[in-house]
Amino acid sequence: MFCIEYTVVEGDCLWNIAKQFYGNPFLWKKIYESNSEKIKDPNLIYPGQVFILPELEVSRETEDIDNNYVINSTQEETQQQVQNYQVSEQVISELSFPKMVSIDDFNKIGRIVAGEEKKFVYIDNDIIKINLEKNVPLTIGEIVGIYHEGPSQYNLRLSGMRRGQLSLVAKAKVLSVNGQGALCEIIRAYSPVEIGDLITVRH
């Protein structure tokens, strides 16, 4: 199998490296698994580290939800991704959120304060905990939008964002609500989700 070496630069994360080389950020685990002896925590990589990027078998292609990159993977992985994509899209097909919005026009209902796992970024199927604003009527099964304000150290696509600008990074489904808190499952991540990201519902 053909492999290439990649030297980590400042601002890199496994998510962005996977997107750059494979066209699919969700294949970051392939890089982690191939370099597990060098990566103690997949959320912590450092400039100067040299990783092996394994070649992937290409057997089919499917467009990403944003139609801005192509997913190449093994047949089994691609079929699973397509199934997950279809299930997620059935749930959220009618629930559109703007990709960008000003903080002044944002209907904030809460903020991410923790995840089920202790790590720096969260993606599809991860469970997150949010603190809610007072008197927010969330219901179980409801879909919420997750937004990041300004630039992100984990996503180069947001490097040019200014404070006060919010970018849609994911959609999540409410699993439970308890007082001023709620648990949500990320059902579609367009970018890495971080602690501190803001939550909204459709108007």
C-alpha positions in Angstrom: 0.0 0.0 0.0 1.3 3.5 -0.9 1.8 5.9 1.9 3.0 9.5 2.1 4.6 11.4 4.9 3.0 14.6 6.2 4.7 17.2 8.5 2.2 19.0 10.8 2.2 22.8 10.6 0.7 25.3 13.0 -3.1 25.3 12.9 -3.4 21.7 11.8 -5.8 19.2 13.3 -6.5 15.6 12.1 -9.9 16.8 10.8 -8.3 19.3 8.4 -5.5 17.0 7.3 -8.1 14.2 6.5 -10.2 16.7 4.5 -7.1 18.0 2.7 -5.7 14.6 1.6 -8.8 12.4 1.5 -11.5 14.9 0.8 -13.4 13.7 3.8 -12.7 15.1 7.3 -14.5 12.1 8.9 -11.6 9.9 7.9 -9.3 11.5 10.5 -9.4 8.2 12.4 -7.5 6.5 9.6 -4.6 9.0 10.3 -4.9 8.5 14.0 -4.9 4.7 13.8 -1.8 4.7 11.5 0.1 7.0 13.8 -1.2 6.0 17.3 2.3 5.6 18.6 3.0 9.3 17.9 -0.5 10.6 18.8 -1.3 10.3 22.5 -4.5 12.4 22.2 -6.1 12.8 18.7 -7.1 16.3 19.7 -3.5 17.3 20.4 -1.0 17.3 17.5 2.0 19.6 17.3 3.9 21.4 14.5 6.9 19.3 13.3 5.3 15.9 14.0 5.6 13.6 10.9 2.6 11.4 10.2 2.1 8.5 7.7 -1.0 9.0 5.6 -2.1 5.7 4.3 -3.7 5.3 0.9 -7.4 4.5 0.8 -9.1 2.1 -1.6 -11.3 4.1 -3.8 -14.4 2.2 -4.8 -17.2 4.8 -5.0 -17.8 8.5 -4.6 -20.6 10.4 -2.9 -20.9 14.2 -2.6 -20.6 15.9 0.7 -23.7 17.7 2.0 -22.1 21.1 1.2 -21.1 19.8 -2.3 -17.6 21.2 -1.9 -15.6 18.0 -1.6 -15.8 14.4 -2.6 -15.6 11.4 -0.2 -13.3 8.6 -1.3 -13.2 5.5 0.9 -13.5 1.8 1.0 -16.8 0.3 -0.1 -17.8 -0.7 3.4 -17.0 2.7 4.8 -18.7 4.6 2.0 -21.9 2.5 2.3 -22.0 3.3 6.0 -21.4 7.0 5.4 -24.1 7.1 2.8 -26.6 5.3 5.1 -25.8 7.7 8.0 -26.1 10.6 5.6 -29.5 9.5 4.3 -30.8 8.9 7.9 -29.6 12.3 9.0 -30.9 14.1 6.0 -34.4 12.5 6.4 -34.4 13.9 9.9 -33.2 17.4 9.0 -34.2 17.8 5.4 -36.9 20.4 6.3 -34.8 22.1 9.0 -32.5 24.6 7.3 -30.3 27.1 9.2 -28.4 30.0 7.6 -24.7 29.1 7.1 -23.6 32.5 8.4 -25.3 35.1 10.7 -24.3 38.1 12.7 -24.3 37.8 16.4 -26.7 40.7 16.6 -29.3 38.7 14.6 -28.6 35.4 16.4 -31.3 33.8 18.5 -29.1 32.2 21.1 -30.8 29.6 23.3 -27.7 28.1 24.9 -24.1 27.2 24.8 -22.1 23.9 24.7 -20.4 23.4 28.1 -19.2 19.8 27.9 -19.2 16.6 25.9 -19.8 13.0 26.9 -16.1 12.4 26.1 -13.4 14.8 27.2 -11.8 16.2 24.0 -11.4 19.4 22.2 -13.6 18.9 19.2 -16.8 16.9 18.5 -18.2 15.4 15.3 -21.1 13.2 14.1 -22.7 11.0 16.8 -20.9 12.7 19.7 -23.0 13.6 22.7 -22.8 17.2 24.0 -24.2 19.0 27.0 -25.6 22.5 26.7 -26.6 25.1 29.2 -29.9 26.8 28.2 -31.0 30.4 28.6 -34.0 30.9 30.9 -37.4 29.7 29.8 -36.3 28.0 26.6 -39.0 25.5 25.6 -36.9 22.7 24.0 -38.5 19.4 23.3 -36.9 15.9 22.9 -36.3 15.1 19.3 -36.0 18.8 18.3 -33.2 19.7 15.9 -30.9 22.6 16.9 -28.2 24.5 15.0 -24.7 24.8 16.4 -22.7 28.0 15.5 -19.1 29.0 16.1 -18.2 32.7 16.6 -15.2 34.1 14.8 -12.1 32.1 13.8 -11.4 28.5 14.9 -8.1 27.0 15.7 -9.4 23.7 14.6 -10.8 24.7 11.2 -8.8 26.6 8.7 -12.0 27.3 6.7 -13.0 29.7 9.5 -9.6 31.4 9.9 -10.8 34.5 8.2 -14.0 34.9 10.3 -14.3 38.0 12.5 -15.7 38.3 16.0 -19.4 38.8 15.8 -19.7 36.6 12.7 -21.2 33.1 13.4 -20.8 30.1 11.2 -23.0 27.0 11.2 -20.8 24.1 12.2 -23.4 21.3 13.0 -26.9 20.3 13.6 -27.9 18.2 16.7 -30.9 16.4 18.0 -32.2 17.0 21.6 -32.0 13.7 23.6 -33.1 15.0 27.0 -33.9 18.3 28.8 -33.3 18.8 32.5 -34.0 22.3 33.9 -31.5 24.7 32.4 -29.5 21.9 30.6 -30.0 19.5 27.8 -28.1 16.6 26.1 -27.9 16.6 22.3 -26.4 14.2 19.8 -24.6 15.7 16.8 -26.3 14.3 13.7 -24.4 16.3 11.1 -21.1 18.2 11.6 -19.9 20.4 8.8 -16.8 21.5 10.9 -15.4 20.5 14.2 -17.7 21.4 17.1 -16.1 23.1 20.1 -16.9 23.8 23.8 -18.4 27.3 23.9 -20.2 27.0 20.5 -23.7 28.6 20.5 -27.0 26.9 20.1 -30.1 28.1 18.3 -33.5 26.9 17.1 -35.3 27.8 13.9 -37.5 30.9 14.2 
